[in-house]
Amino acid sequence: MPVDQDSSPPLRVSQRRPLACRECTKRKRKCDKQVPCSRCRRLNLHCSVEVVQLRRNTVQHASEIQFLASILSELDSFSAEKVPRVARRLRDRISQLQTGHSNDSEEAASVSAADDQETPSTTQEDKGLRHRFVEIPPEGNDPPLLTAIEHLAWGRNSAGCFPHRRCGCEYRRDTPELLSMNSGSFQIYGSSLETLVMLPPTEFAQKLVKFHVTHLTWHHNAFHTPTFLEQCQLFWETGRCDHPLWMALYFAVLSCTVNSIQNSVKLRLLVNIDLDAMQSVHQLFSAMVQTLYSCHFLNNLSIYSVQAVVISTEVAHNLGLSQLNATLFNAAVRIAECLGIHKIKDHSKKFSQNRDEWEERIEREVGRRVWCQMLIQDHFAIPFTDTYSISPMHFSTGLPLNADDHDLVDIPSQTPTISSYVRTLVSLAALMPGLVDGLGPMNRRKPTQEQYEHILKVDQRMRTIVKNIPLFMLRPDTAKEAEIPWLTIARRSLAITAAEKIIMIHRLFLFRSFHDSNYGHSRRTCVAAAMTILREHETIVEEGDLSIWTHTAFAITAGVILCFEMNALIQDPAKDKANVEMYRIAVIAARNRLAARTGDLLAQRGVALIDSILIAEQSSSDGARTNNQTSIDFNRIISNFSTLSRASVIPYSDEMTPSKMSANTPDGMNSVDMNEVQFPWNQEEIDFDRWFNGIFNSFAEA
């Protein structure tokens, strides 16, 4: 840990200058407002008046302060003999403009010492000024300058000054919200928030948090573990925390942890908690939402809100609250942008190991981690929404460091750290904006052939990215896995995710591929990827390992694809039926694993959907079909799902309608004469199983 260095606090901001001396003010005695005053003279006390930063003076002389600060910044870079004296005079002038108090007498008394050494208080204040004005747009850059001026009227901020430690924007606070410090400024006990939410027993919370930071943080990487543990310890001991919205982060972590272990006997024994004796996942998630709204997170902007929302994604989908999660996430994107998290500057290359720089380094890194997770969630949702909230061209925040939390020193990517998984995932997510943009405008899509050629190019780009993933994320390493408890499940999760992202790329043409041989590459690739997902899902469940929401979601996707593959094989007399039984066994096994999950509405819906497709397949196989008719009866599937979901008390989603599902078909696909189109992409096809097992060689079929 970097060594702390003493530094004087900044001047207190006040509307007016104090007239009474410090001693009289402290003792609550009447002061004659002279220096020294009669009381201090009589008692032989040191008499002084507090110097404060006058708000009106700072505003009135803002332009001169800015000018002098810029000169001071330039002078500080020189080492000529007279420069320190000139710099001190400028600092005194800036202080006088802000406070209305002149230090001329003090300057005269210590002029020789001032030439060589700065006073701590002046240095601290000056550093704040220099940092504050560095955000002002440069001269000649009129549009940004105009925007910054207009934002004064709008009450908004456009400066990239996160984490707001020394800036002058509206998000700077006299006692700033510092992620890396435990100010203990909020006491939950006795507050209105205590009446809205129920806290789990401290003993249970301690075990859950300990498990989370050692087994789950790798998946979201949205906080700095030592800092979060310090904050938790302070809360458990005193009931105090940095900020009211920190409680939302706390509940998000607890709900995520319970959700990941509740269906594993092995993990429940490891954590040693009776989950029936505490709040459920849904209750903890609801407590997070209640905290957000009761603390007015849409107006009281805090990075804690953003952290809570991105971590709660680990829970929301399993609870059947995907729509709520989507709206909270988009609100979090705007909060992050208002705070400047999308424009975080790079870490200083000169890390001087003092406490102040260490704190700021933590805060910058937490911001980068949170923004990275937001990119992943936003861009991986593109195929389901046909849009994205974060444009790749409109942010400048870099990737998180590949660093350990204890020192935050960047190390080579081939060494595993807590950021390794998300750094890998964000490289895959970066493909998705280009995937949807390459199809053309939504109301004027490109011709079908151009769309498909574009999809195949994205497919190749993804395979190239996967080849460059660090080896410890692709292949088992007994030594590393013995040291890092989360590495095995992270590697398996990445295998599932990589296979699902191949499906995501081909999703637009997937269903058509089941009855159009020109898209056979998409069909074969997605079926092989689906089998890979179910094999890994089976291994994770059998080993009683960690449950991540993506495991359930992607297992459902894989099961649906194999159901349609079985249907297509049965309906096509020219196809070999040897694989039908293999696919059926895999689907039924996945269906039963999903059905065995408790407290997982997403899994229940998946079971209803798979059953609906299997019933429709059985009905269609008994009836006669013409050669021109598709083998996929969507209307029957929707009807079956509606019935089964009601029987299972699963809310029906109006998103699953034939009209909306057909809207996913590429424009012009039904009107194209396929005999007139040339399809060169099937000539040199890369077999998915051969490619995937060559990369993730530990997952080769037995």
C-alpha positions in Angstrom: 0.0 0.0 0.0 1.4 3.4 -0.8 2.6 5.5 2.1 0.3 8.3 3.2 1.8 11.8 3.2 0.5 14.7 5.3 -1.3 17.5 3.5 -3.3 20.4 4.7 -7.0 20.4 3.9 -8.4 22.9 1.3 -10.0 26.1 2.5 -13.6 25.9 3.6 -16.0 27.4 1.2 -18.3 30.1 2.7 -20.7 32.8 1.7 -19.1 35.4 4.0 -15.8 36.1 5.7 -15.6 35.3 9.5 -15.1 38.3 11.7 -14.7 36.7 15.1 -11.4 35.0 15.9 -11.0 31.3 16.1 -10.6 31.2 19.9 -13.8 33.2 20.6 -15.7 31.2 18.0 -14.5 27.9 19.5 -15.4 28.9 23.0 -18.6 30.7 21.9 -17.5 34.0 23.5 -18.2 37.5 22.2 -15.3 38.8 20.2 -14.6 42.5 19.5 -13.4 41.5 16.0 -10.0 43.0 16.4 -6.7 41.1 15.7 -5.6 40.4 18.3 -8.9 40.8 20.2 -9.2 42.0 23.8 -10.0 38.5 25.1 -7.0 36.8 23.5 -4.7 39.6 24.7 -6.0 39.2 28.2 -5.6 35.4 28.2 -2.4 35.5 26.3 -3.9 33.4 23.5 -2.8 33.2 19.8 -5.5 35.2 18.0 -6.3 34.5 14.3 -9.3 34.7 12.0 -10.1 31.7 9.8 -9.4 32.3 6.2 -12.2 30.9 4.0 -12.8 30.7 0.3 -15.6 33.2 -0.5 -17.9 31.8 -3.1 -18.9 35.2 -4.5 -15.2 36.2 -4.9 -14.4 33.1 -6.7 -17.2 33.6 -9.1 -16.6 37.3 -9.5 -12.9 36.9 -10.3 -13.2 33.6 -12.2 -11.6 34.9 -15.4 -8.6 36.4 -13.5 -8.1 33.3 -11.4 -8.1 31.2 -14.5 -5.6 33.5 -16.2 -3.3 33.6 -13.2 -3.6 29.8 -12.7 -2.5 29.2 -16.3 0.6 31.4 -15.8 1.3 29.7 -12.5 1.1 26.3 -14.2 3.7 27.4 -16.8 6.0 28.9 -14.2 6.0 25.8 -12.1 7.5 23.9 -15.0 10.7 26.1 -14.9 13.6 26.0 -12.4 15.1 29.5 -12.8 16.2 31.2 -9.5 13.5 33.9 -9.5 10.6 31.6 -10.6 9.7 30.4 -7.1 9.3 33.9 -5.8 7.1 34.9 -8.8 5.1 31.8 -8.4 4.5 32.6 -4.7 3.3 36.1 -5.5 0.9 34.7 -8.1 -0.5 32.2 -5.6 -1.0 34.9 -3.1 -2.9 37.0 -5.6 -5.2 34.0 -6.5 -5.8 33.4 -2.8 -6.6 37.1 -2.2 -9.1 37.1 -5.1 -10.8 34.0 -3.6 -10.8 35.0 0.0 -10.4 38.7 0.2 -7.6 38.1 2.6 -4.0 39.3 1.8 -0.9 37.4 3.1 1.5 40.3 2.4 2.7 40.5 6.0 3.2 36.8 6.3 5.0 36.9 3.0 7.4 39.6 4.1 8.2 37.7 7.3 9.1 34.5 5.5 10.3 35.7 2.1 13.6 33.9 2.2 12.1 30.5 3.1 9.4 31.0 0.5 11.9 31.1 -2.3 12.9 27.5 -1.7 9.8 25.8 -0.2 6.1 26.1 -0.6 3.7 26.0 2.4 1.6 22.8 2.4 -1.7 24.7 2.5 -0.9 26.9 -0.4 0.4 23.9 -2.4 -2.7 21.9 -1.8 -5.0 24.8 -2.9 -2.9 25.5 -5.9 -3.0 21.9 -7.1 -6.7 22.0 -6.9 -6.8 25.2 -9.1 -4.5 23.8 -11.7 -6.5 20.6 -12.0 -9.7 22.6 -12.1 -8.8 24.8 -15.0 -7.1 22.2 -17.1 -10.6 21.0 -18.1 -11.4 24.4 -19.7 -11.6 23.9 -23.5 -8.6 25.4 -25.3 -8.9 28.7 -27.1 -10.1 28.4 -30.7 -12.2 25.4 -29.9 -15.4 27.3 -30.1 -18.1 24.6 -30.1 -16.9 22.8 -26.9 -16.4 26.1 -25.2 -19.9 27.3 -26.1 -21.3 24.0 -24.9 -19.5 24.3 -21.6 -20.8 27.8 -21.1 -24.4 26.8 -22.1 -24.2 23.9 -19.6 -23.9 26.4 -16.8 -27.5 27.4 -17.5 -28.6 23.9 -18.0 -27.0 22.7 -14.8 -25.0 20.0 -16.6 -21.3 19.1 -16.9 -19.3 18.2 -20.0 -15.8 18.0 -18.6 -14.0 14.7 -18.4 -13.0 15.2 -14.8 -14.0 11.9 -13.1 -13.3 11.1 -10.2 -14.0 14.8 -9.4 -11.4 15.0 -6.7 -10.0 18.5 -7.6 -12.3 19.7 -10.4 -14.6 22.7 -10.3 -17.7 21.1 -11.9 -21.0 20.6 -10.1 -20.1 17.0 -9.0 -17.2 18.1 -6.9 -18.1 18.1 -3.2 -16.6 19.7 -0.1 -16.5 16.2 1.3 -16.3 14.3 -2.0 -17.7 10.8 -2.4 -14.4 8.9 -2.5 -14.7 5.2 -3.5 -11.4 4.5 -1.8 -12.0 6.2 1.5 -14.4 5.3 4.3 -15.9 8.7 5.3 -18.8 7.0 7.1 -21.1 9.9 6.2 -24.3 8.0 6.1 -25.9 6.1 9.0 -28.6 3.6 8.0 -29.9 2.9 11.4 -32.5 5.4 12.3 -32.8 6.6 8.7 -35.8 6.4 6.5 -34.1 3.8 4.4 -34.0 1.4 7.3 -37.8 1.3 7.3 -37.9 0.4 3.6 -35.4 -2.5 3.5 -34.5 -5.4 5.7 -30.8 -6.1 6.3 -29.6 -9.7 6.3 -27.8 -10.9 9.5 -24.3 -9.6 9.6 -22.8 -13.1 10.1 -24.5 -14.2 6.8 -23.6 -11.1 5.0 -19.9 -11.5 5.9 -19.8 -15.0 4.5 -21.6 -14.0 1.3 -19.4 -11.0 0.7 -16.2 -13.1 1.3 -17.4 -15.7 -1.2 -18.3 -13.1 -3.7 -14.9 -11.4 -3.8 -13.1 -14.7 -4.1 -15.4 -16.6 -6.5 -17.7 -14.1 -8.4 -16.0 -10.7 -8.8 -14.1 -11.9 -11.9 -17.4 -12.0 -13.8 -18.4 -8.3 -13.4 -15.2 -6.7 -12.1 -17.1 -3.6 -11.1 -15.3 -2.6 -7.9 -11.9 -2.6 -6.1 -12.0 -5.5 -3.8 -9.9 -4.2 -0.9 -11.9 -0.9 -0.9 -15.2 -2.7 -0.9 -14.2 -5.0 1.9 -13.1 -2.0 4.0 -16.4 -0.3 3.3 -18.3 -3.5 4.3 -16.3 -3.8 7.5 -17.1 -0.2 8.5 -20.8 -0.8 7.8 -20.9 -4.1 9.8 -19.2 -2.4 12.8 -20.9 0.9 12.9 -23.9 0.9 10.4 -22.2 3.8 8.5 -21.2 3.9 4.9 -19.7 6.4 2.4 -23.0 7.3 0.7 -26.7 6.2 0.9 -26.5 4.7 -2.6 -23.6 2.5 -1.4 -26.4 0.4 0.1 -27.7 -0.4 -3.4 -24.3 -1.8 -4.3 -24.3 -3.8 -1.1 -27.7 -5.4 -1.8 -26.7 -6.0 -5.5 -23.6 -8.0 -4.3 -25.6 -10.0 -1.8 -28.4 -10.9 -4.2 -25.9 -11.9 -6.9 -24.1 -14.2 -4.5 -27.2 -15.9 -3.2 -28.4 -16.4 -6.8 -25.1 -18.1 -7.8 -25.1 -20.6 -4.9 -28.7 -21.4 -4.2 -28.8 -24.3 -6.7 -25.5 -25.9 -5.7 -25.3 -28.1 -2.6 -21.5 -28.0 -2.8 -21.4 -24.2 -2.7 -24.0 -23.9 0.0 -22.0 -26.1 2.2 -18.8 -24.2 1.3 -20.4 -20.8 2.3 -22.0 -22.5 5.3 -25.3 -20.5 5.3 -28.9 -21.5 5.8 -30.4 -19.6 2.9 -33.9 -20.4 4.1 -33.1 -18.3 7.2 -32.4 -15.1 5.3 -33.9 -12.9 2.6 -34.5 -14.5 -0.8 -32.7 -13.4 -4.0 -35.9 -11.5 -5.1 -36.1 -9.7 -1.7 -32.5 -8.6 -1.9 -32.9 -7.4 -5.5 -36.0 -5.5 -4.5 -34.1 -3.9 -1.6 -31.5 -2.7 -4.1 -34.3 -1.1 -6.3 -36.0 0.4 -3.3 -32.6 1.9 -2.2 -32.0 3.4 -5.7 -35.4 5.1 -5.8 -35.6 6.2 -2.1 -32.2 7.8 -2.5 -33.2 9.5 -5.7 -30.5 8.0 -7.8 -31.7 9.7 -11.0 -31.0 13.1 -9.5 -28.4 12.3 -6.8 -25.8 11.0 -9.2 -23.3 8.5 -7.9 -21.1 5.8 -9.4 -22.5 3.5 -6.6 -25.8 3.5 -8.6 -24.0 2.5 -11.8 -22.1 -0.3 -10.0 -25.3 -1.6 -8.4 -27.2 -1.8 -11.7 -24.4 -3.5 -13.7 -23.9 -6.1 -10.9 -27.7 -6.7 -10.6 -27.8 -7.9 -14.2 -26.4 -11.1 -12.7 -29.7 -11.5 -11.0 -32.4 -9.6 -12.9 -32.7 -12.0 -15.9 -33.1 -15.1 -13.6 -35.9 -13.3 -11.8 -37.7 -12.6 -15.0 -37.0 -8.9 -14.7 -35.2 -8.3 -18.0 -37.3 -5.3 -18.9 -36.6 -3.6 -15.6 -32.9 -4.3 -15.9 -32.9 -2.8 -19.4 -34.5 0.5 -18.2 -32.2 0.6 -15.2 -29.2 0.0 -17.4 -30.0 2.8 -19.8 -30.5 5.1 -16.9 -27.1 4.0 -15.6 -25.5 4.8 -18.9 -26.7 8.4 -18.7 -25.6 8.7 -15.1 -22.1 7.4 -16.1 -21.9 9.9 -18.9 -23.0 12.8 -16.6 -20.3 11.8 -14.2 -17.7 11.6 -17.0 -17.0 7.9 -16.7 -17.0 7.6 -20.5 -14.1 10.1 -20.6 -11.8 9.0 -17.9 -8.2 10.0 -18.6 -5.4 7.5 -18.5 -3.5 6.8 -15.4 -0.4 8.9 -14.8 2.7 7.2 -16.0 4.6 8.6 -13.0 3.1 6.8 -9.9 4.8 8.6 -7.0 3.3 6.3 -4.3 1.7 8.9 -2.2 -1.7 8.4 -0.6 -3.5 11.0 -2.7 -2.4 9.6 -6.0 -3.1 6.0 -4.8 -6.7 7.0 -3.9 -7.2 8.7 -7.3 -5.7 5.7 -9.1 -8.2 3.4 -7.4 -11.1 5.7 -8.4 -10.0 6.0 -12.0 -9.6 2.2 -12.3 -13.0 1.5 -10.7 -14.5 3.9 -13.3 -12.8 2.1 -16.1 -13.9 -1.3 -14.8 -17.5 -0.2 -14.6 -17.5 1.4 -18.0 -16.0 -1.8 -19.5 -18.8 -3.9 -18.0 -21.3 -1.4 -19.4 -19.9 -1.9 -22.9 -20.2 -5.6 -22.6 -23.8 -5.6 -21.5 -24.8 -2.9 -24.0 -23.1 -4.4 -27.0 -24.1 -8.0 -26.4 -27.8 -6.9 -26.2 -27.6 -5.4 -29.8 -29.0 -8.5 -31.6 -32.0 -8.4 -29.4 -32.7 -4.7 -29.7 -31.1 -3.8 -33.1 -29.6 -0.8 -31.4 -27.0 0.3 -28.8 -26.8 3.0 -26.2 -23.0 3.4 -26.2 -21.5 4.4 -29.5 -17.9 3.2 -30.0 -17.1 6.6 -31.4 -18.4 8.6 -28.4 -16.2 7.5 -25.5 -12.5 7.6 -24.7 -12.2 5.6 -21.5 -9.7 2.9 -21.9 -9.7 -0.8 -20.9 -9.1 -1.6 -17.2 -5.6 -2.4 -16.3 -4.6 -6.0 -16.3 -3.5 -5.6 -12.7 -3.9 -7.1 -9.2 -6.0 -5.0 -6.7 -3.2 -4.7 -4.2 -0.9 -2.5 -6.4 -2.9 -1.7 -9.6 0.3 -2.1 -11.7 -0.3 -3.1 -15.3 1.2 -6.5 -16.2 1.2 -8.6 -19.4 -2.2 -10.0 -20.4 -0.9 -13.6 -20.3 -0.8 -13.3 -16.5 -4.3 -13.9 -14.9 -5.8 -11.0 -12.9 -9.3 -10.1 -11.7 -9.8 -8.1 -14.9 -8.8 -10.9 -17.3 -12.2 -12.2 -18.1 -13.9 -8.9 -18.7 -11.0 -7.7 -20.8 -11.5 -10.7 -23.0 -15.2 -10.4 -23.2 -15.1 -6.7 -24.2 -13.0 -7.5 -27.2 -15.8 -9.8 -28.4 -18.4 -7.3 -27.5 -16.6 -4.7 -29.7 -17.7 -6.7 -32.8 -21.4 -6.2 -32.2 -21.9 -2.5 -33.2 -20.2 -3.2 -36.5 -22.3 -6.3 -36.9 -25.6 -4.4 -36.9 -24.3 -1.3 -38.6 -23.0 -3.4 -41.5 -26.5 -4.6 -42.3 -27.5 -1.1 -43.4 -30.1 1.3 -41.9 -33.0 -0.3 -40.2 -35.5 1.0 -42.7 -33.3 0.3 -45.7 -31.4 -2.9 -45.2 -28.8 -4.0 -47.7 -29.5 -6.9 -50.2 -29.6 -10.3 -48.6 -26.4 -11.5 -50.2 -24.5 -8.5 -48.9 -25.9 -9.0 -45.4 -24.8 -12.6 -45.3 -21.4 -11.8 -46.7 -21.0 -9.2 -43.9 -22.0 -11.7 -41.3 -19.4 -14.2 -42.5 -16.7 -11.5 -42.3 -17.7 -10.8 -38.7 -17.6 -14.5 -38.0 -14.0 -14.6 -39.2 -13.1 -11.5 -37.1 -14.4 -13.2 -34.0 -12.5 -16.4 -34.6 -9.3 -14.3 -35.0 -10.0 -12.6 -31.6 -10.6 -16.0 -29.9 -7.3 -17.2 -31.2 -5.5 -14.4 -29.3 -7.2 -15.0 -26.0 -4.7 -15.7 -23.2 -4.0 -19.4 -23.0 -5.0 -19.7 -19.3 -8.6 -18.8 -20.4 -8.6 -21.5 -23.1 -6.7 -24.5 -21.6 -6.6 -26.0 -18.2 -3.6 -25.1 -16.0 -3.5 -27.1 -12.8 -1.0 -24.9 -11.1 -2.9 -21.6 -11.8 -6.3 -23.1 -11.0 -5.0 -24.2 -7.6 -4.0 -20.6 -6.8 -7.0 -18.9 -8.4 -10.4 -20.3 -7.2 -12.4 -18.8 -10.1 -10.2 -19.7 -13.0 -11.8 -23.0 -13.9 -15.4 -21.7 -14.0 -14.2 -18.6 -15.8 -12.6 -20.8 -18.5 -15.8 -22.9 -18.9 -18.0 -19.8 -18.9 -15.8 -18.3 -21.7 -16.2 -21.5 -23.7 -20.0 -21.2 -23.4 -20.0 -17.5 -24.2 -17.7 -17.8 -27.2 -19.9 -20.5 -28.7 -23.1 -18.4 -28.0 -21.5 -15.3 -29.7 -21.0 -17.4 -32.8 -24.7 -18.1 -32.7 -25.4 -14.4 -32.1 -23.5 -13.5 -35.2 -25.5 -15.9 -37.4 -28.8 -15.3 -35.6 -30.3 -13.2 -38.4 -30.1 -16.1 -40.9 -30.4 -19.0 -38.4 -34.0 -20.1 -38.8 -34.0 -19.7 -42.6 -30.9 -21.9 -42.7 -33.0 -24.9 -41.5 -34.8 -25.1 -44.8 -32.5 -23.3 -47.2 -29.2 -25.1 -48.0 -27.6 -21.8 -49.3 -27.3 -20.9 -45.6 -26.0 -24.3 -44.5 -22.9 -22.9 -43.1 -24.9 -20.9 -40.5 -26.9 -24.0 -39.7 -24.0 -26.4 -39.2 -22.0 -23.7 -37.2 -24.9 -22.9 -34.8 -25.8 -26.6 -34.2 -22.2 -27.4 -33.4 -22.0 -24.4 -31.1 -25.3 -25.4 -29.4 -23.9 -28.9 -28.7 -20.8 -27.3 -27.2 -22.9 -25.1 -24.9 -24.9 -28.0 -23.6 -21.8 -30.1 -23.0 -20.2 -27.4 -20.9 -23.5 -26.6 -19.1 -23.8 -30.3 -18.2 -20.3 -30.4 -16.8 -20.8 -27.3 -14.7 -24.1 -28.6 -13.2 -22.7 -32.1 -12.5 -19.7 -30.5 -10.7 -22.0 -28.3 -8.6 -20.0 -25.3 -9.7 -21.0 -21.6 -9.8 -24.2 -20.7 -11.5 -24.0 -17.6 -13.8 -27.1 -16.2 -15.4 -25.6 -16.6 -18.8 -25.3 -20.4 -18.3 -29.1 -20.6 -18.0 -29.8 -18.2 -20.9 -27.4 -19.8 -23.3 -28.5 -23.3 -22.5 -32.0 -22.3 -23.4 -30.7 -20.8 -26.7 -28.8 -24.1 -27.5 -31.8 -26.2 -26.6 -34.1 -24.2 -29.0 -31.6 -24.5 -31.8 -31.3 -28.3 -31.5 -35.1 -28.6 -31.3 -35.4 -26.8 -34.7 -32.5 -29.0 -36.1 -34.4 -32.1 -35.1 -37.5 -30.8 -36.7 -35.7 -30.0 -39.9 -34.0 -33.4 -40.0 -37.3 -35.2 -39.5 -39.1 -33.2 -42.2 -36.4 -33.6 -44.8 -36.5 -37.2 -46.3 -33.1 -36.7 -47.8 -31.4 -36.1 -44.5 -29.7 -38.7 -42.4 -31.8 -39.3 -39.2 -28.9 -40.7 -37.2 -28.3 -37.5 -35.3 -31.9 -36.9 -34.3 -31.8 -39.1 -31.2 -28.5 -37.6 -30.1 -29.9 -34.1 -30.3 -33.1 -35.3 -28.5 -31.1 -36.7 -25.6 -29.1 -33.6 -25.3 -32.2 -31.3 -25.4 -34.1 -33.4 -22.8 -31.1 -33.5 -20.5 -30.8 -29.7 -20.7 -34.5 -29.3 -20.2 -34.3 -31.4 -17.0 -31.3 -29.5 -15.7 -33.2 -26.2 -16.2 -36.4 -27.6 -14.6 -34.4 -28.6 -11.5 -33.4 -25.0 -10.8 -35.2 -23.2 -8.0 -35.8 -19.5 -7.9 -35.0 -19.1 -11.6 -37.9 -17.8 -13.7 -35.7 -17.6 -16.8 -35.1 -21.4 -16.5 -38.8 -22.1 -16.0 -39.6 -20.1 -19.1 -36.9 -22.0 -21.0 -38.4 -25.3 -20.0 -41.9 -24.1 -21.2 -40.4 -23.0 -24.5 -38.5 -26.2 -25.1 -41.6 -28.3 -24.3 -43.6 -26.1 -26.6 -41.3 -26.7 -29.5 -41.1 -30.5 -28.8 -44.9 -30.7 -28.8 -45.1 -28.8 -32.0 -42.5 -31.0 -33.6 -44.4 -34.1 -32.6 -47.6 -32.7 -34.0 -46.0 -31.6 -37.3 -44.3 -34.9 -37.8 -47.6 -36.7 -37.7 -49.2 -34.5 -40.4 -48.6 -34.2 -44.0 -46.5 -31.2 -45.4 -46.0 -29.9 -48.8 -42.5 -29.3 -50.3 -43.0 -25.5 -50.2 -44.1 -25.3 -46.6 -41.6 -24.5 -43.9 -41.0 -27.2 -41.2 -41.2 -24.6 -38.4 -44.7 -23.8 -37.2 -44.3 -20.7 -35.1 -48.0 -20.2 -34.4 -48.2 -23.7 -32.8 -45.1 -23.0 -30.7 -46.5 -19.7 -29.4 -49.8 -21.3 -28.6 -48.2 -24.1 -26.7 -45.9 -21.7 -24.8 -48.9 -19.6 -23.8 -50.6 -22.7 -22.4 -47.6 -24.1 -20.6 -46.4 -20.8 -19.2 -49.8 -20.2 -17.7 -49.7 -23.6 -16.2 -46.3 -22.9 -14.7 -47.5 -19.4 -13.5 -45.0 -17.8 -16.0 -46.0 -14.4 -17.1 -46.7 -14.2 -20.8 -44.6 -11.8 -22.8 -46.2 -10.0 -25.7 -42.7 -9.8 -27.3 -43.2 -13.4 -28.3 -45.7 -12.9 -31.1 -45.5 -14.3 -34.6 -45.4 -10.7 -36.0 -42.5 -9.7 -33.9 -40.6 -12.9 -34.5 -41.1 -12.6 -38.2 -39.8 -9.0 -38.0 -36.4 -10.5 -37.4 -36.2 -11.9 -40.9 -33.8 -9.9 -43.1 -35.6 -7.4 -45.4 -36.2 -8.8 -48.8 -35.5 -12.4 -47.9 -38.8 -13.7 -48.8 -38.9 -11.9 -52.2 -35.4 -13.1 -53.4 -35.2 -15.8 -56.1 -32.6 -18.0 -54.5 -31.8 -19.6 -57.9 -30.5 -16.3 -59.2 -28.1 -15.7 -56.3 -24.6 -17.0 -56.1 -23.4 -18.2 -52.8 -19.6 -18.7 -52.7 -19.3 -18.9 -48.9 -20.0 -22.6 -48.6 -17.1 -23.6 -50.8 -14.3 -23.3 -48.1 -16.3 -23.8 -44.9 -14.5 -24.1 -41.6 -16.0 -26.8 -39.4 -17.0 -25.3 -36.1 -16.2 -28.4 -33.9 -12.7 -28.7 -35.4 -12.0 -25.0 -35.0 -13.5 -24.7 -31.5 -11.8 -27.8 -30.1 -8.6 -26.6 -31.6 -8.8 -23.4 -29.6 -10.5 -24.8 -26.4 -8.7 -28.1 -26.7 -9.7 -29.2 -23.3 -13.3 -29.5 -24.5 -12.7 -32.0 -27.3 -15.4 -34.6 -27.6 -14.6 -37.9 -26.0 
